[in-house]
Amino acid sequence: MNIDKASQDTVKKPKVFSGSIALTIDMDEQKANIFDEDGSIELAYIKPKNVLVMHAISEIVTGGPSNTALNSRSLQFRDRMFTQNRLHPELFAQYQYDQVKGLQNRLLAGANARYIIKDKGTFRIFAATGFMYEFEDWNYKGILNIHDVPPNKNDTTRGVIKSTSYIRFSKYFGSKVDFSLVVFYQAQPDLFFKSPRIAEFAQLNFDISDHFSLDFEYDSMYDTNPLVPIKKYYFSFNEGLTVKF
């Protein structure tokens, strides 16, 4: 999740309260859909010693022989404390479900140590690492190959402690164009190199005005050991309009 657009990762003077609303259309490798609607909202509240960020995503996919509507939702909160320091703590929590892949519930919470590697106004690099607890509940409705579905199709659940790390780059090309890239690496400590989950979010934004921008985004996720036999690699391209306030 490319969280940070509203939390003043920008060359402009920070506001106490800011936000963005995006409406996009996308092309996903794994979905042959008739209609696909994406929407997201991000809000940030900046205090002298804290940055509070909320990010929510909604997706509706309509397709298949029965023209069934499938939903995907996620809600994330982050609290970055003492952000005036180069090294500072970050607390986070997230809830998610995805009917397309068969994810019924995903709940996680944890803490990071976040470090400002470079902050030159138009070029910034942040990195963070920490631990989280993750609970997942999957069914088998997102399996593409029917031969991979076991005879006993009971829901599969897992609750584990994972390490979580990310690095984020952002670069501004003048006052109208910016690019950002964030890469997440999550794994159980005893399977750190053997069985990670890696996610990448790249975004290119063109400001039309102070309150509108045209955005292009590439998202991908690679899970070396999914809880149910869905595809290990997913990606999507998104383009849309963002309203900033």
N, C-alpha and C positions, 0 to 999 in steps of 0.2 A: 504494500500500500504506500503510494507516494505521498505520504503525509508531510506537510510543511509549507504548502503554498500560502496558507492564510497566516502562518505563524511568523511572518515577516522575514523570511529568507529572501530578502529583496534589497535593492540598492536604495529604495525610497525610505524616508523616515518612518520608523515604526509607529503604528497606532496602538492605542490601548485596547481597542476591540476592532477586529477585522474578520472578513470571511469571504468565501467564494462559493458559487453554485454553478455546477457544470452539467450540461446536457449533451450526450454523445451518442453516436452510432458506432458499431464496431463490426469487425470480421474476426471470428474465432475459428481456429483450426478444427476443433472437435465438434462444432455445432452446424448442422444443416437446418437453419431456421428461416421462418417466414418473416418474423418481426422481432427485433431486438432493441430494447430501450434501456439506456443506462442513464443514471443520474447520481450526482454526488454533491455533498455539501461539507464544507470545512469551516470551522469557527475557531478563532484564537482570541484569548484574553491575556494581555501582557501586563504583569505587575512588576514592581521593582525587583523582586526576587523570584518570580515564578512566571512560566509561560504555560498556560493551560490550553490544550488543543483537543478538539473533537472532530472526528471525521466519520461520515456515514456514506455508504454506497448502496444503491438499489439497482437491480437489473431484472428485467422481465424478458423471457425468451418464449416466443410462440412458434410452434412448429410441429412436425411429425404428422402422421396420417390423421390423428384426431384433433390436430390444431390445439394441443394442450399448452396452457400457459405454465411456465416454470419460473420460479422466483429465486433470486439470490440477494442476500442482504448481509451487510457487515456494519458494525459500529465499534469505533475505537476511541479511547481516551488516553491522553498523555499529559503528565505533569512534570515539567522540567524545572528544577529548583536551583537557585543560585547561578543563573545562566550568565551572570557577569564574570564568573570564573571559567577559565579554560577547561577545567575538568569539573563536571557537575553531575548529580544524580538525576535519573529519569525514571518515573513510575509509569506503568502502562497497563491497560486492560482492554480486551477485545472480545466481542461476540460475533459469530458468523454462522450462516447456513447457506447451502448451495444445492438446490434441487436438481440442477443439471448434472452434477457429478455424484449426487447421492449423499452429500454431507448434510446430516440432519441438524447437528449442533456442534459448534466448536467454541470453546470458552478458554481463554488464557489470561494470565495476569503475571506480572513480574517486574523486575527492576534492572536498569542498566547504569553503567558508568559511561557518560557521554563526554567526548573530548573534541575540542575545536582544534583541528590540525592547522587550518589556514582560514583567515577571515580578512580578505582584502577588499571587501565591499562588492566588487563585481565577480570575484572568484572565491568560493568557499568550499571547504572540505570538513565534514563532520564524521566521526566514527563512534560507535557505541558497542559495548559488550556487556552481557549479564546473564541472568537465569530467569526462567519462567516455568509455571505449571500450565500444562496444556491438556484439556479434556476434549476428545472427539467421539462422535456418535455417527456411524455410517450405515446406510443400507446398500442394497445391490442394484438400485434402479439406474445408476449411471454407468453400469458396465456395458461396453459396446459389444463384446464378444460373448454370446450366450453360453458358450462352452466354459467360460471362466466363472460362471455363477455356480456356487456349490449347491448340493441338494438341500441342505439346511440353510435357508436364507434369513436366519435371525440377524438382527442388527449387531454390528460389531463396534465395541467401544474400547477406548484406551485412555488412561490418565497417566502422564509421565512428566518428570522434570527434564527440561531441555536447556541447553545453552543457546543463547541467541545473540547474534552480532549483526551489525549493518555498517555500511559506509555510504556516505552521500556526497555527491559532487554537484555544484551548481555554478553556472557561468553565464554572465550577462554580456550580450553583444550590443553595446549601446544602450538606449533606454527603451527599446521596443521589442527586443528578442532575447529570450533566455532559454537555457537548456539545463535539465537536471537529470541525474542518474542516481538511483539508490539500489543497492544489492543487499539482500538479507541472507544469512546463513544460520540455520537452526538444526540442532541435532542433540540426541541424548549423549551425555558425556562419555559413556562407555562405547558409543558407536559414532564418535565425532567425525572421523574421516570415512567410515564404512557406510553410514546410512544417513546422510544429511538431507534436508529440504532447502532448496536454493530458489529464491525469488528475485526477479529483477524488474525495475520500473524505470523507463526512460521517457522523458517528456520534453517536447519542444513547443514553446509558446510564442505567439506573435500578438503583441498588444495592438488592438484596433483603436482603443481610446483608454482613458484612465480607468474605465469600469468594464470594458469588454476585451476579451482576448480569444484568439483562435488557437486551439490546442491540438497537438498530435501526440499520441502516447502508444508505447509498446510495452506490454506486460508479458512476463513469462514466469512459469513455475516448474521446477524439476524436483520430483520427490523420488528418491532412490528406493524407498520401501513404503509405498502407500498401504494403508490399513486394509483396503479392499482392492481387487485387481483392476483399478481404472488405469488409464494411460499414465505413464510417469511424467510426461512432458506436455504442458499446455501453454499456449500463447494466444495473444489477441492484439490487434491493432485498433486503436480508437481515434476518432476525430470528432471535435465538438466545439461548442461555444461556452465560454466561462464568463459569468457575471461576478465582478469583484466589488466589495463594499467595505 
